[in-house]
Amino acid sequence: MTTVVVDPITRIEGHLRVEMDLTEEKTSKGSFSFVKTARCCGELFRGFEIFLKGRDPRDAIFLTQRICGVCPAPHGEASCEAVERAYGVVPPPVSILSRNIMHGAYYIYDHVIHTYILVGPELGIICKYPPMVPPALGKAGIAKLGLGKSYAKAIEIQKLANQIVALWGGKFPHFASQYPGGLTAHPTPARVADTFARMVKIWEFIAIDMINDIQTIIDASDKIGEKVSDLLGVDFKGLESLGVSTGNFLSYGAFPDYEDYDDWLDPSKRKKALFRSGAWSDGSFKTFDESKVREYIKYSWYSGESGLTPFKESTIPDRTKSEAYSWIKAPRYDGKVYEVGPLARMVNTFGTKWKIPRVHPVTGKDYGDFVYEMRNPKGSVLDRIVARVACTLIIANKMFEWIEAIKGMENEKVINFKNYPSSGEGYGLWEAPRGALGHWLIVKNGVIDHYQCVVPSTWNFSPRDDSGNPGAVEQSLVGTWLPKNMSVKDVCNALYPEKDVNLSPVGINATVSWGDALDAALKPLGLEKLNLEPAGGAEYNTTLALIAVRSFDPCIACAVHVGRVE
């Protein structure tokens, strides 16, 4: 059996190795290589859950943000809520609003970066859509061919979103203003006005450019399905047949109602939050139950009892385990494999049909609703990337409601203080952009006695559990086509043989096929063998597999928090 290894997978946070065992299948069009089984291996060693012990619980808000440079804000929020629950303190309404604005801007930054910079390049290449391909031909390519147009604009927009986070957080990454019981930043008129001005530009990009781009990808997916089906002699419906997962979707909920925080404090409810909690399975919504979260370690490099709740489990590294192949644990909900992320948020909140308005916050111009119905009930690359864009638009719309609500609150109390107890326990359940994020802690004698993080990429990129069930991404890679001895140029020319790309605007006097055009951009950078991996005396193109992996937005730095002492 041939095994193709991608190590490390780039354009993600942390170190991820993916191993794919191949099988050869014959069709009416020939013999082709498909993934039979896959293993996700987290290969980064951290120590957060260990070195947090003995610290003041209030330190955790700042320390856990250092788990990840891409997603520090969600860790700060989850940690803060865990401490608040342990202390029995509730933030005032104005601080809930402020937090929503800060974290909403962070969400926008993260989703824009992922859509265009992390998963976007492969989407642009495979969908023959120049604006989402990196600007490999520079400013001339952007101006004259549109190559990288949206990619470059996304970088400017994420900067504006980051500036909003810094306005409320003091700085970013790793904000400094959030504290158990509230937020130290007051909603001054200047801070509110600066936020509004930046959000107008951000909203226009999301509601117009981003929606137009994703609609193009949706349309292109159908064409890809037809072309691949004809090329391979299989039934392939496009990106909705790629990266198919479990059909189980878990969400903790995000962005509470500032006027009814009691609804938020019960994670089984959260009906008034912007995104609801829930455990969607068998095609329908189920109420979320925090007590059903367990982590298994049979195939992870840890010793101790397996299948415990985060309040009871330990973090004891054991690199000698013969069956283990990852530092990532295997979280399960009610004993089952669940996918987390934007798709899980959308399904648990809105079901499988989404309709999102696009009305300009200043001019009132109606750009028409963005409408989408989930294509694959088990989840897919297409459903995942559309859900991420849908979440971004929903948050961008809501930001203006929060900004309007917070006007005139600059003199209200922003923190509820109290005498902190010397013991207690609590958990903070939040939605990071990548999915369900939980922090659990136990306080004794005024310091942290126990701390556990179960993060989105732990859910999605987990190894097998004690029953041998593969994790969500491991399952999603099964059946993926890995073209043998075909470069990006070869694959794209097979899908798009027509010569319709005029390169003369950038000084190349030729009209070529899409694959040849990409090759002209990649060769000067030494990237003509992009995504080719050697195995068994051949080279396999892993582009489709990487699209499937990246559609989950991996963050292995978040997923592993163990250190090894020699």
N, C-alpha and C positions, 0 to 999 in steps of 0.2 A: 504494500500500500504506500502510495506517495503522500508525504506530509509537507505542506507548504507552511512556512513560518514567516510571519511579519513581526520583526522585533528590532527596534521599537516602532510602534505606530506613532507617527508624527502628527503635528497639529492637534494635540490634545494636552491636557494637564496631567503630568505624571508619566510613569513608565508602564506601558501595556504591551504584552506579547500575546499574539494570537496564533494558535496552531490549528491547521485545517487538514484533516485527513480526506483524501480525494477518492472518488470512485469514477470509473469510466462507464458512461452510458451510451448505448448506440440508439440512434434515431434514424428516421428516413433520410436525414441529411448528413449522417456521419457519426463519428464517435467524439464525445465531448467530456470534459472534466468538470465534475460537480463536487461540492463539499458534502461529505457523508457525516462526519462528526467534527466538532470544534471544541477547543479549550481556550478560555480566557485566563491569562496568567498575570496577576498584579505583581510587579517586581520592584516596588518601592518600599523602603523601610522607614517608618516614622516612629514617634514615641509619645504622641500627645496624650493618649489615655493613661499612660504610665506617669509622665512627669507632671500631670495636673494634680495628682494626689498630693495632699498636704498643703495645697495652695488655698488662698482666700477665694471663695466661690466667685467673687466679683472680678477676679483676674481672668476667669475663663472666657469672658466676653471678648477680651483682647487677645488672649493667647490662641483661642480656637480659630480666630480669623486668619492666623498664620498657617492653618492647615492648607490653604489654597490661595494663590495670588489672583486667580480668576474669580472665585466665588467666596471672598471673605465675608461679604455682607450677610448672606444667609446663615453662616455659622455664628456670626455675632448675634443675629436675631434668635436663632434656636437656643443658643446658650443663655441669652438674656431671659428668655421666657422660662427656661428650666430653673434658673435662679429665682425668678419672680414667683414661680409656683412653689418652690421650696421655702421661700421666705413669706409667702402669703401676701404679696404686694401687687397692686394693679396700677398700671399707668393711667394718667388722666386722658380724657378724650383728645385734647390738643396734641399730646405726644403720640397717640395712636395715629392721628392724621399725619403728623410729621414723619413718623416711621413709614407709613404707607407711601408718602411722596418720595422719601429717600430710597426705599427699597423698590418702588416702582421704576424710578430712573435707573437703578442698578439692573433690574430685570431687562429693561429696554437695551441697555448697553450690552448685556450678555447675549440676548437673543439676536441682536443685529450682528455681533461679532461671529456667533456660531453660524448663522444662516449664510453669511457672505465669505467669511475668512476661513472657517474650519471645515464645513461640509460643502460650501458653495463651489469651490474649484472643480471638484469631481462632478457636481451637478451641471455646472456650466459646460464642462467638456462632453459629458455623455448626452446632454440634452441639446447640444449644438446651440448654445446661448452665450454669445460673446460677453455681454455685460457682467456675467458672474464668473468668468474666467479671470485669473489674476492678470494684471496689466503687464504682461511679459514684454510687450513692445513699447513700453513707456508711455509718455504723454501723447506722442504722435498716434500710437495705437488706440488710446482712449478717445482722442478727438476725432480721428478719421475712420476708425473701424468699430468704435464702441467697445473694444476689447478691454474689459476690466472697468467699465464705466460705473456700474453699481458697486463693485468691489471697492473702488477708490472712494466713492461717496459715502459708503458705510463707515469707513475709517473716520471721516469727519463727523458723522452723526454720533458715533459712539463716544467721541470726545466731548460733545455737548452733553450727552447723558451723564458721563463721568463728572462733569463740572457741576451738575445738579446734585449728585451724590455728595460731592465735596462741600457744596453750599450748606448742606444739612448735617453732614458727618464730620466736618472739620478738615477732612482730607480723604483721598481715596487712591489706592486701595487701603484697607484696614482703617475704617472710620473710627473716630474717638469719642463721639458724642453720646452714643447709646449707653444706658445705665439701668440697672434694675429699678423699675418704677417710673421710667420715662425716657426723656431725651433732653440733653442740656441746651440744645439749640432752640432759640425762640423764633417764632414765625414773624419776623420783622417785615414791614412793607417792602424793604429793599430785597430781602431774601425771597419773598413771594414773587415780586415783580421779575427778578432775575430768573427764577424758575419758569415762570410763565413764558417769558421771551424765548428761552431756549426750547421749551416744549412745543411752541408753534412750529419751529423749523423741524424738530424731530417728528412731530405728527405728520407734517406734509411728506416727509420721506417715507414714513411707515405706511400711511394710508394711500399714497399714490405710487411711489416707486416700488416699495417692497411688495405691495399687493399685486401690482402689474407684473413684477418679476415672478412671483410665485404662481400667478395664473398662467404665465408662459411655461413654467416647469410642469404644471398640471396638464396643460395641453400637449406638451412634448412627451410626457409619460405615455400617453396613448400611442403615439407614433413609435416610440421605442418598443412598446409591447408588440406591435405588428411586425417591426423589423427583426427583433430577436426571435420571435416565434417562427418567422419565415426562414431565418438563418439557421436555427438549430433544429427546427422541426418539433418544437415543444409548445405547450400552451403557456405563454408568458404575457401577462397583461400590463407590463411596464413596471414602474416603480412601486405599484401596489402589490406586485408579486415578489418584491425584493425585501429582505429583512423582516420576514413574517415572524411574529413573536407568539405569545401565549394566549392572547385574548383576555388576560387578567390585568386589570389596571388599578393601581393604588395611588391615592392622593391624600395628603394630610390637610389640604386647604391652605389658602394664603390671603392676606390683606383683609383683616377683620373690619367689621362695621364699628366705627368709632363711637357710635351712639348706643351700641348694644354689645359690650365686650363680654357679657355673660354668655352670649351665644358662642363666642370664640373659646372661652375657657373650657367648654365641654367639646373635646375633639370628635365626639360621635355626632355632633350637630353641625355647627359652622355653616348653617344654611344661609346666613346673611353675609358671609364673607364673599369677596369677589370670586374666589375659587373655592369650591366646597371640598370637604373631606369625603372619602368614599372608597369602597373596594369593589369595583365593577368586575363582574364575572358572569359567565353564561349569558352574556348579552343584556344584562340588566344591572341596575344600581343596587349596591348593598351598603348598609350603614357600617362605618369604620369602627373597629374596636381595638384600642391600643394594646390590650392584653394579648392579642393574637400574634404579635410580632415576636419572632424567635430567630436566633442565629445558630447555624450549624457549621461545624468545623472539621468534618471527616476528611475533606479534601483541601483543607487550608493548613498552613504551617503554624498551628497552635495546638497546645495540649490543654486538657481540662474537659469538663463535661460539655457535651454538645446539645443544642436545642433549647438553650435557656433564654429567658427574657433579658433585655438589656440591663435591667436592674440587678440581675443575678450573675450574668456571664462574666468571665474573666478575660484578660488579654495576656496570655502566657506564650511567647514565641517558642516554636519548636521546629527548627529547620530540618530535623532529621526524619520527619515522618515520611515513610516510603510512598504512601498513596497520594500525598498532598502535592499540589502543583501551583498554588497561588497564596499570596499573603492576604488576599481578599477573603472575607468570610462569606457564608451563604445565608443571607436573611430570607425568611419565608413568612408569608402571612397566612394564617390558618392552615399551615402545612403545604401551601402551594406556591409556585413560582409566579411572581407578579412583576409586571413592567411598571416603571415609574417615569415621570417626565411630563412634558407639555401635553402629549396625547392623553395621558391618564388624567391630567387636570381638566382638559376639555370634555372628555367623556363623562367623568363623574359630575361635572357641573352642568353641562348642556346636552348630554346625550350624544348621539352620533350625527345629528344635523345642526349646523351652526349658521347663524345669520347675524352679521356684525355691521352696524351702521358706520358710514364714513361721511360725517358732516363736519365741515371745517369749523374749528372752535372760534374763529374770529369773523370770517366772512359769512358763515352759514351755508356755504355752497355744499350741495349734496352730491357726492361722488358715486352714490349707489352702494347698496349693501354688498359686503363680501359674503358669499354663500358657498358652503361646502358640505358635502355629505361624506362621511367616512367610507373609504373604498373597500377596506379589508377589515372584517370584524375582529381579526386577531392582531391588527396593527401591522404597519408596513413602513418602508422608507417614505413613501409619499404621504401617508397619514401623519407621520411624525413631523416632517418638515413643514407641512401645512399647519399643523397644530401649533408649532412654535411661532409661526408668523401670526396666526390667529390670536394667540396669547398676547403677543406684542401689541397688536392693534387694540385689543380689549383694554390693556393697561394704559396705552396712550390716550384712549378716550376717557378713561376713568381719572387720569391725572388731572384733568381740568375740573372735574367735579370736586376732587380733594383740594385743589388750589382755591377754588371758589369758597369752599366750606371753611377754610382756615383763615381767610381774610378777617382782620379785626380781632384775632385771638392773641395778638402779640403780648398782651399783659396777663394772660392766664397762666396759672401754675403749670410748669412742664414736668415736674417730678413729684411723686408721692414718696416721701421718706417714712421710715419706721425703724424701730429698734429690731435689728435682725436677730433671729433665733440662732442658737448655737448648733441646732440639729434640724434635719428635715430632708425631704427628698422631692425631686421634681423632674419633669421632662418638658422639653420644648419641641413642638412638632410644627414644622414650617415646610414650605415648598421652595427649595432652591430651583433656579431655572431648569436644572437637570432632573428634578423630581423630589420625591419625599425625603426630607431630612429630619432626623431625630437626634436630640441630645438628652441623655439620661444621667442624673447625678444624685449622689447621696452625700449629705453633709453631716459630719460628726465633729463635736468639739470645735465648731467654728471653721473647719477647713474641709476641703473635698476629700472624702473617703473612697469614693467610687465614681468613675466617669466612663460613659460609653457613647460613641457616635455610630449611628447607622445612617449612611449617606446614600444619595441616589445611585452612584456608580457601584456601591456595594450590592444594591438590589439588582441592577442591570447586568453587571459584569461578574457576578458571582460564579464560582466554580460549581460543580455538582454538590448536591446536599447529601445527607446521610443515606437517603434512599436512591441515590444515583441520578436524580433529576437534574438535567443541565440547567444553567442559568438562562435568563431571558436572551442575552446576546448569543450565547452558545447555541441556543435553539434557532435564533433568527438567521444564523449563517448557513444552516443545513439547506442544501439544494441550490446554493449560489454557484453560478457558472464562473469558472476561472479559465479564461481563454489561454490555450497553450501556445507558446512561442508567437504571441501577438502583442506588439507594442501598442501604446495609445494610438499612434498613427494608424496601425493596422485595424484595430477595433473600430475606430471612428470612420475609417474609409469603408469598412464592411457595412456599417450602419448607414452611412451617408456617402454613397459613391459619387453623387452628382458634383460636378465642378462648378461651383457657384459663389466662391469666395474670392473677391477681387482684392489682391494685395498691392496694387499699384499706388494707392494713397500713402503707403508707408515705404515706397521705394522699391518694391519687388514687382517687376513687370510680369505678372502672371495671374490667371484666374484658376484657382485650384480647388480641390476637394477640402472638406472640413478637416480631415486627418492630416493632409499635407500642410494646411494652414497652421495647425497646432504644432506640427513638427518644425515649421519655420520659426516659430516662437520659442520652442523648447530647446532646439539644438544649440543655439548660441549660449544657453545657460547650462548646457551639459545635462539636460533633463529628458533626453529622448527615450531613456529607459525608465521613465517614471512609472512606479508601481509594479515593476517586474521583479519577481522573486525566483531565485534558482531552486530547483528541487528535482531529484531523480534524473539528472542529465538534461533537463529542459528549463524553460523559463515560463512562469505563469503570471498572467496579468491579474492583479488583485484589486483593480479599480472598483468593481462591483461590490466585493467584500468590504472594502474600506468605506464605501458609501453606506453600507448597512451598519458597520461599526460606528461610524461618525454620526449617523442619524440619531444615536442615543446620547451624543455629546459627552464622551468619556471624561471623567476627572478621577484619575487613579490616585492623585495626591490626596484627594478627599477620602478615597475608599480604604486607604491603608494608614494606620496610625500606630505602628509598632516599631520599637527599636531593639536592636540586638547588641548586647554587651559582650565583648570577647574577653 
